Amino acid sequence: MAQDFYATLGVERDAGADEIKKAYRKLARQLHPDVNEAADASDRFKEVTLAYEVLSDPQKRSTYDRGGDPLSNGGGGGGFGGQGFNFDDIMDAFFGQNAGRGPRSRSQRGQDALLRLEVDLAEAAFGATHEIKVDTAVTCTTCEGSGAANGSEPVTCRTCHGHGDVQHVQRSLLGDIRTSRPCPTCHGFGSVIPDPCPECAGEGRVRSRRTISVTIPAGVDQGTRIQLTGEGEVGPGGGPAGDLYLEINVARHPVFQRKGDQLFCQITLPMTAAALGTHLDLPTLEADMPEPDGATQVELDVTPGTQSGDTLTIKGHGVPRLRGPGRGDLKVQVVVETPERLDEEQRALLEQLAQLRDEERPEALIASNNRGVFGKLKDAFK
């Protein structure tokens, strides 16, 4: 024959049966039309399949080696689509030695669950303990997860005889294609429950509400997720529970704002206090905790001449770091308040101060990073 079957499979003429099968499986996976979109993939796949049909059959291979036609009736074969070609080897090439999946366990891991928990800013910063209620699947206490009623147990499926899948044979030009599908009677379990548990209807689990104590670690922020291993839904058949994830939502605070491990707040000072300087006692975030572990007040030193918009820093009074030691800082922005209503004595004193400082007719100073249209016109006239 014109085709060199040994060269087609890429093996030597003295190759053993296992070497020939291994070479064929490798090429079949590469050339099958379902995975290879090349124009000649289908023809090459037929060539390697024909080569394997001949070389895997001792009688056909002997006829071929003697120069005869192994596909003739005398060659002992049934031809390319004949009864002598078993297509199981193609299935093995894609699904391994045993194409069947076998029965699957009724006990499966449960799904993970996600809940959102709102906490105060102080709880997010310093940690807290919350009791949460969760509606989820738990193991059925009546059947203890087996799914069978008391005194009953699963029996072997009569359709698949416990294999969990059934074989389907389809004729094609290449021979008989055997496929494996989950058994429609037992749904792939290999067994059926003739008398299901009346409480869970054979699921092995029921819906229930339970209370979980959750510890919020110090330093969590908006969107932080806390993983509670094994606190999710119990799986079918009493399988292990999935995990429960808590997504933290931090409520808005009336005084403090948070950015990372820094806290920000704003204070308003009279003009005189900003000019002369002062000392203030500021409440800290610890004051919001029922049992504060730290000072509930901190002293703020306002230096003389503080301007409106200045930011003062109090070290170590921010948010504890979630990963690592230490805390951030407390940033205090100052707003200087100008008096709106003055009596005669106050007005006289301010006018006297303006005279002493030569500020009766001050010049306005406009600071800008952008010169704008007027600055360009001024340059043009120059």
C-alpha positions in Angstrom: 0.0 0.0 0.0 1.1 3.6 -0.7 0.7 4.7 2.9 3.5 3.9 5.4 1.5 3.2 8.6 4.6 3.1 10.8 5.7 6.6 9.5 2.1 7.9 10.0 2.2 7.0 13.7 5.9 7.9 14.0 7.1 4.6 15.3 9.7 2.0 14.3 8.7 -1.1 12.4 9.6 -3.2 15.5 7.5 -1.1 17.9 5.4 -3.0 20.4 1.7 -2.8 20.9 1.9 -0.4 23.9 4.2 1.9 22.0 1.8 1.9 19.0 -1.2 2.6 21.2 0.6 5.5 23.0 1.6 7.1 19.7 -1.9 6.8 18.4 -3.5 8.4 21.5 -1.1 11.3 21.3 -1.9 12.0 17.6 -5.6 11.4 18.1 -5.7 14.1 20.7 -3.9 16.5 18.4 -5.7 15.9 15.2 -9.3 15.2 16.2 -11.5 17.7 14.3 -13.3 18.8 17.5 -10.0 20.3 18.8 -8.0 20.9 15.7 -9.3 23.5 13.2 -6.7 23.0 10.5 -8.1 22.2 7.1 -6.3 18.9 6.8 -6.9 17.8 10.4 -9.9 15.5 9.5 -7.9 13.7 6.7 -4.8 13.3 8.9 -7.0 12.0 11.8 -8.5 9.4 9.4 -4.9 8.4 8.3 -3.6 7.8 11.8 -6.8 6.0 12.8 -6.5 3.7 9.8 -2.8 3.1 10.6 -3.7 2.2 14.2 -6.5 -0.1 13.0 -3.9 -2.1 11.0 -0.9 -2.0 13.3 -2.9 -2.8 16.5 -4.4 -6.0 14.9 -1.7 -8.7 14.8 -3.2 -10.4 11.8 -3.6 -7.2 9.8 -0.1 -6.1 10.8 1.4 -9.4 9.6 -0.4 -9.1 6.3 0.8 -5.5 5.9 4.4 -6.4 6.8 4.4 -9.1 4.1 3.2 -6.5 1.5 -0.4 -7.6 1.3 -3.6 -5.6 1.7 -4.6 -5.7 5.4 -8.0 -4.2 4.6 -9.1 -6.8 2.2 -11.3 -9.7 3.3 -8.3 -11.9 3.5 -6.6 -9.5 5.9 -9.1 -10.5 8.6 -10.4 -6.9 9.1 -13.8 -5.4 8.8 -12.4 -2.3 7.0 -12.4 1.3 8.1 -16.0 1.2 9.2 -16.3 -2.5 9.7 -17.2 -4.6 12.6 -13.6 -5.4 13.5 -12.6 -1.9 14.5 -13.3 -0.9 18.2 -13.6 2.8 18.7 -13.0 2.6 22.4 -9.4 3.5 21.9 -10.4 7.0 20.6 -12.4 7.5 23.7 -9.4 6.4 25.8 -7.3 9.0 24.0 -9.5 11.8 25.2 -10.8 10.5 28.6 -8.1 8.1 29.8 -8.1 4.4 30.1 -11.6 4.2 31.4 -14.0 6.7 29.8 -16.7 6.0 32.4 -17.0 8.5 35.3 -18.1 6.0 37.8 -20.7 6.7 40.6 -20.4 10.1 42.3 -20.8 10.6 46.0 -24.0 11.9 47.4 -22.0 13.8 49.9 -20.8 17.1 48.3 -19.3 20.3 49.6 -21.8 23.1 50.2 -21.7 26.5 48.6 -20.0 29.5 50.0 -22.2 32.3 51.3 -21.7 36.1 51.4 -23.3 38.5 54.0 -22.8 42.2 54.5 -22.3 43.5 58.0 -22.5 47.2 59.0 -20.2 48.3 61.8 -19.4 51.7 63.4 -16.2 53.4 62.6 -14.9 52.7 66.1 -15.7 49.0 65.8 -13.9 48.9 62.5 -10.9 50.6 64.0 -10.6 48.8 67.3 -12.4 45.5 66.7 -15.7 44.2 68.1 -17.8 41.0 68.5 -21.1 40.7 66.7 -23.9 38.1 66.9 -25.3 37.6 63.4 -28.2 35.5 62.3 -27.7 33.3 59.2 -30.4 31.6 57.1 -28.6 28.6 55.5 -28.6 24.9 54.9 -27.7 22.6 57.9 -27.5 18.9 58.2 -30.8 17.1 58.6 -31.1 15.9 62.2 -33.7 13.3 61.3 -31.5 11.3 58.9 -28.2 12.8 59.9 -27.4 13.6 56.3 -28.0 10.2 54.7 -31.3 11.3 53.0 -32.9 8.0 53.9 -35.8 7.5 56.3 -35.2 5.7 59.6 -34.6 2.0 59.0 -34.0 2.5 55.3 -30.8 2.8 53.2 -29.8 3.4 49.6 -30.0 0.4 47.2 -28.0 -0.3 44.1 -29.5 1.2 40.9 -30.9 -1.5 38.6 -30.4 0.6 35.5 -26.7 1.2 35.8 -26.0 -1.6 38.3 -24.1 0.8 40.6 -21.8 2.2 37.9 -23.4 5.7 37.9 -23.4 6.0 34.2 -24.7 4.2 31.1 -23.1 3.5 27.8 -24.5 4.6 24.5 -23.2 3.2 21.2 -23.5 5.2 18.0 -22.5 3.9 14.5 -20.3 6.1 12.4 -18.0 5.9 9.4 -15.1 5.3 11.8 -16.9 2.5 13.7 -18.9 2.3 16.9 -18.6 5.4 19.0 -19.3 4.6 22.7 -20.2 7.5 25.0 -20.9 7.5 28.7 -23.7 9.5 30.3 -25.0 9.8 33.9 -27.6 7.3 34.6 -31.1 8.9 34.3 -32.5 6.7 37.1 -30.0 7.4 39.9 -28.5 10.7 38.4 -25.0 9.3 38.5 -25.0 8.2 42.2 -25.1 4.5 41.4 -27.8 4.0 44.0 -31.3 5.2 44.7 -33.2 6.0 47.9 -36.4 4.0 47.9 -37.7 5.6 51.1 -36.5 9.2 51.4 -36.4 11.1 54.7 -39.7 12.9 55.2 -37.9 15.9 56.8 -35.4 16.7 54.0 -36.9 14.8 51.1 -33.7 12.9 50.5 -31.4 15.9 50.4 -29.7 15.2 53.7 -30.0 18.9 54.7 -32.7 21.5 55.6 -32.9 25.2 55.8 -32.5 26.7 59.2 -31.7 30.0 61.0 -28.7 30.0 63.3 -26.7 32.5 65.3 -23.0 32.9 64.8 -20.6 35.0 67.0 -18.2 36.9 64.8 -15.0 38.7 65.9 -14.2 41.8 63.9 -10.5 42.3 63.9 -9.1 45.8 64.6 -8.3 47.8 61.5 -10.8 46.5 59.0 -12.0 49.0 56.4 -14.9 49.5 54.0 -15.2 46.4 51.7 -12.9 44.1 53.8 -14.0 40.5 53.7 -13.7 38.2 56.7 -13.7 34.4 55.9 -15.4 32.1 58.4 -14.3 28.6 57.4 -17.0 26.0 57.5 -19.8 28.4 58.4 -21.4 28.4 54.9 -24.1 26.0 53.6 -23.9 22.3 54.4 -23.6 20.3 51.2 -26.1 17.7 49.8 -26.0 14.4 51.5 -24.6 15.9 54.7 -21.5 17.0 52.9 -19.0 19.5 54.4 -20.1 23.1 54.7 -18.7 25.8 52.5 -17.3 29.1 53.9 -19.1 32.2 55.0 -17.7 35.6 53.9 -18.6 38.8 55.7 -18.2 42.0 53.8 -17.7 45.0 56.1 -19.7 48.2 55.5 -18.5 51.0 57.8 -21.2 53.5 58.8 -20.6 57.2 58.4 -19.2 59.0 61.5 -20.5 62.4 62.5 -17.0 63.8 63.4 -14.2 61.6 61.9 -13.4 60.6 58.4 -11.1 57.8 57.6 -8.5 57.4 54.8 -6.5 54.2 55.3 -5.0 54.3 58.8 -5.4 58.1 59.1 -8.3 59.9 60.8 -9.5 63.4 59.8 -11.6 65.9 61.6 -12.3 69.7 61.5 -12.4 72.3 64.3 -13.5 75.9 64.2 -11.5 78.5 66.2 -12.2 82.1 67.0 -10.0 84.6 65.2 -8.4 85.6 68.5 -7.6 82.0 69.5 -5.9 81.4 66.1 -3.9 84.6 66.4 -2.8 84.2 70.1 -2.6 80.3 70.2 -4.5 78.0 72.6 -4.8 74.5 73.9 -7.8 72.3 73.3 -9.0 68.9 74.6 -10.3 66.9 71.6 -12.4 63.7 72.0 -10.8 60.7 70.4 -12.5 57.8 68.5 -12.0 55.7 71.6 -14.8 57.7 73.3 -17.3 55.8 71.1 -16.3 52.4 72.5 -18.3 51.1 75.5 -15.0 49.9 77.2 -12.3 52.2 75.7 -8.8 50.8 75.7 -7.1 54.2 75.6 -7.5 57.9 76.2 -10.9 59.3 75.3 -9.4 62.8 75.0 -6.2 64.2 73.6 -4.7 67.7 74.0 -4.2 69.8 70.8 -1.7 72.6 70.8 -2.7 75.4 68.5 0.3 77.6 67.9 0.0 81.4 67.6 -0.7 82.6 64.1 -2.5 79.4 62.9 -4.2 80.1 59.6 -7.6 78.9 58.4 -7.0 75.7 56.4 -3.9 74.6 58.3 -3.7 71.0 59.3 -2.4 70.0 62.7 -1.2 66.4 63.3 -1.6 64.3 66.5 0.6 61.3 66.2 -0.6 57.8 67.0 -4.3 58.6 67.4 -5.5 57.3 64.1 -6.7 53.8 63.2 -4.7 50.6 64.2 -3.2 48.9 61.2 -4.9 45.7 60.1 -1.6 44.1 59.2 1.3 45.1 61.3 1.8 47.1 64.6 1.1 50.7 65.2 -1.5 53.3 64.4 -2.0 56.1 62.0 -2.3 59.8 62.9 -5.2 62.1 63.6 -5.2 65.1 61.2 -7.1 68.2 62.5 -8.0 70.9 60.0 -8.5 74.4 61.4 -11.2 76.8 60.3 -10.8 80.3 61.6 -14.1 82.0 62.3 -14.5 85.7 61.6 -16.9 87.5 64.0 -20.0 88.8 62.3 -21.6 91.0 65.0 -19.5 93.4 67.0 -20.6 95.8 69.7 -19.1 99.3 69.9 -16.3 98.4 72.3 -15.3 95.3 70.2 -15.3 97.4 67.0 -13.2 100.1 68.6 -10.6 97.5 69.8 -10.4 95.9 66.3 -10.0 99.4 64.7 -7.2 100.1 67.2 -5.5 96.8 66.3 -5.8 97.6 62.6 -4.1 101.0 63.2 -1.3 99.4 65.2 -0.7 96.9 62.4 -1.2 99.4 59.6 -4.0 97.3 58.2 -6.7 100.0 57.8 -6.5 99.8 54.0 -4.8 96.5 53.2 -3.9 95.4 49.7 -5.6 92.3 48.5 -3.1 89.6 47.5 -4.3 87.1 44.9 -2.4 83.9 44.8 -2.9 81.6 41.8 -0.9 78.9 40.0 -2.5 79.9 36.7 -1.8 83.5 35.4 -5.0 83.5 33.5 -6.2 86.0 30.9 -5.3 89.2 32.9 -1.8 88.1 33.6 -1.2 87.4 29.9 -2.7 90.8 28.9 -0.4 92.5 31.4 2.6 90.8 29.9 1.4 91.8 26.4 1.3 95.5 27.3 4.8 95.3 28.8 
